[in-house]
């Protein structure tokens, strides 16, 4: 990812804390699986360019995802960490084309960690089709 000297912090927390963070920073008063807080953006983004930011993962939500999708918790944690890091690196899934890029990178990174991408076929970041259908 051309970022071998980057630093980030990783927080593993419960659904209560995730719901609080999600409400404060996204205006959604419910837990979520992963949140990213990039430090390279904004007025002070150039102060510490090696600092990517923070990734916060909701372990209870991750455990539920693992059970629902017949995956291991380790698989889900790797998936969510990759997703969070990609956000820190500036990738997003607001539009179909950028979501497809982000998904392709996610699957390649999972493969590089020894996972089988076909186990994650259910995972997607592009929800534009859903909004067009409804």
C-alpha positions as CSV (number, residue, x, y, z in Angstrom):
1,X,0.0,0.0,0.0
2,X,3.1,2.2,-0.2
3,X,3.0,3.1,3.4
4,X,5.6,1.0,5.1
5,X,6.4,3.7,7.7
6,X,2.9,4.6,8.7
7,X,1.6,4.2,12.3
8,X,-2.0,3.7,13.5
9,X,-3.7,3.0,16.7
10,X,-6.1,0.1,17.0
11,X,-8.9,0.0,19.6
12,X,-11.0,-3.1,20.2
13,X,-14.2,-2.2,22.1
14,X,-17.7,-3.2,23.0
15,X,-21.0,-2.3,21.3
16,X,-21.8,0.3,24.0
17,X,-18.7,2.3,23.2
18,X,-19.1,1.8,19.4
19,X,-22.7,3.2,19.6
20,X,-21.4,6.2,21.5
21,X,-18.6,6.9,19.0
22,X,-20.9,6.3,16.1
23,X,-23.5,8.7,17.5
24,X,-20.9,11.4,18.3
25,X,-19.0,11.2,15.0
26,X,-21.5,10.0,12.4
27,X,-24.8,10.9,14.0
28,X,-26.0,7.2,14.0
29,X,-27.0,6.1,17.5
30,X,-26.2,2.4,17.1
31,X,-23.2,0.2,17.2
32,X,-21.2,-0.4,14.1
33,X,-18.4,-2.8,13.1
34,X,-15.5,-0.4,12.4
35,X,-14.8,3.3,12.5
36,X,-11.8,5.1,11.2
37,X,-10.4,8.4,12.3
38,X,-7.8,9.6,9.8
39,X,-5.1,12.0,11.0
40,X,-3.8,13.0,7.6
41,X,-6.9,15.0,6.8
42,X,-7.9,18.5,7.9
43,X,-5.9,21.6,8.8
44,X,-3.3,19.8,10.8
45,X,-2.9,16.7,8.6
46,X,0.7,17.5,7.8
47,X,2.0,17.7,11.4
48,X,2.7,14.0,11.7
49,X,2.4,12.5,8.2
50,X,3.5,9.1,9.4
51,X,0.5,8.9,11.7
52,X,-2.4,7.3,9.7
53,X,-5.0,7.6,12.4
54,X,-7.2,5.4,14.5
55,X,-9.2,2.3,13.7
56,X,-11.8,1.2,16.2
57,X,-13.4,-2.2,15.9
58,X,-16.6,-3.3,17.7
59,X,-15.7,-6.8,19.0
60,X,-19.3,-7.8,19.9
61,X,-20.5,-6.8,16.4
62,X,-17.5,-8.7,14.9
63,X,-18.3,-11.8,16.9
64,X,-21.9,-11.6,15.7
65,X,-20.7,-11.2,12.1
66,X,-18.4,-14.2,12.5
67,X,-21.3,-16.4,13.8
68,X,-23.7,-15.2,11.2
69,X,-21.3,-15.8,8.3
70,X,-19.7,-19.0,9.6
71,X,-16.3,-17.3,9.8
72,X,-13.7,-17.2,12.5
73,X,-13.4,-14.1,14.7
74,X,-9.8,-13.7,13.4
75,X,-11.1,-13.6,9.8
76,X,-13.6,-10.9,10.6
77,X,-11.1,-8.9,12.6
78,X,-8.7,-9.0,9.7
79,X,-11.5,-7.9,7.3
80,X,-12.5,-5.0,9.6
81,X,-8.9,-3.9,10.2
82,X,-8.2,-3.9,6.5
83,X,-11.4,-1.9,5.8
84,X,-10.5,0.6,8.5
85,X,-6.9,1.0,7.2
86,X,-8.1,1.5,3.7
87,X,-10.3,4.4,4.9
88,X,-7.2,5.9,6.7
89,X,-5.4,5.7,3.4
90,X,-8.1,7.7,1.7
91,X,-10.2,4.9,0.1
92,X,-13.9,5.2,0.3
93,X,-17.1,3.5,-0.8
94,X,-19.4,6.5,-1.5
95,X,-19.7,5.7,-5.2
96,X,-19.9,2.4,-7.0
97,X,-16.5,2.8,-8.8
98,X,-14.6,3.7,-5.6
99,X,-16.4,0.9,-3.7
100,X,-15.3,-1.6,-6.3
101,X,-11.7,-0.5,-6.0
102,X,-11.9,-0.7,-2.2
103,X,-13.4,-4.2,-2.4
104,X,-10.7,-5.4,-4.8
105,X,-8.0,-4.1,-2.5
106,X,-9.7,-5.7,0.5
107,X,-9.8,-9.1,-1.2
108,X,-6.1,-8.8,-2.3
109,X,-5.0,-7.9,1.2
110,X,-7.0,-10.7,2.7
111,X,-5.3,-13.1,0.3
112,X,-1.9,-11.7,1.3
113,X,-2.7,-12.5,4.9
114,X,-3.5,-16.1,3.9
115,X,-7.3,-15.9,3.8
116,X,-9.4,-17.3,1.0
117,X,-11.3,-14.4,-0.5
118,X,-14.2,-16.6,-1.5
119,X,-15.0,-16.9,2.2
120,X,-15.9,-13.2,2.0
121,X,-18.2,-13.2,-1.0
122,X,-20.9,-11.9,1.3
123,X,-18.9,-8.8,2.1
124,X,-19.4,-5.7,0.0
125,X,-19.1,-2.0,0.4
126,X,-21.1,-0.9,-2.7
127,X,-24.6,-0.3,-1.6
128,X,-25.5,2.0,-4.6
129,X,-27.4,-0.8,-6.2
130,X,-29.6,-1.2,-3.1
131,X,-30.6,2.5,-3.1
132,X,-31.4,2.4,-6.9
133,X,-33.6,-0.7,-6.4
134,X,-35.6,0.7,-3.5
